[in-house]
Amino acid sequence: MARELNEKDLVILKKLAPECDDLTCGGSGHRFHAILPPVSNHFAESAEDFIGRINRLSDEELTYITEKILTGEEGLGCVEVEDAEALVKLIHDRISPEMANKVIAAYESGGECDR
């Protein structure tokens, strides 16, 4: 689901990718409509780098992103598989196993790719 990133989203994106100077995807030329796909595909250099970045999130920020995933506002369709797995593990460990299972279901059900 395409959305306009709000101020909170932008703060989180900047926390995860401080090098993000432009909110436009270099490949498609479209503005970013989510937080995690650009971090996974444009900024993280590896799965380990992605894990390091998402570990910067506070529990409140992680809960916020999780809620956005569950409402369909935060897309996981373009997130690399190993990055999605790392995110689910973090949600499992820091929020709850139940929320992690819901995120897995959302990821497996697919969705559009909003980089």
Sequence and secondary structure as in RCSB ss.txt:
>XXXX:A:sequence
MARELNEKDLVILKKLAPECDDLTCGGSGHRFHAILPPVSNHFAESAEDFIGRINRLSDEELTYITEKILTGEEG
LGCVEVEDAEALVKLIHDRISPEMANKVIAAYESGGECDR
>XXXX:A:secstr
      HHHHHHHHHH TT   SB TTT  B   SHHHIIIII SSHHHHHHHHTTS HHHHHHHHHHHHHTSS 
 TTS HHHHHHHHHHHHHHT HHHHHHHHHHHHT      
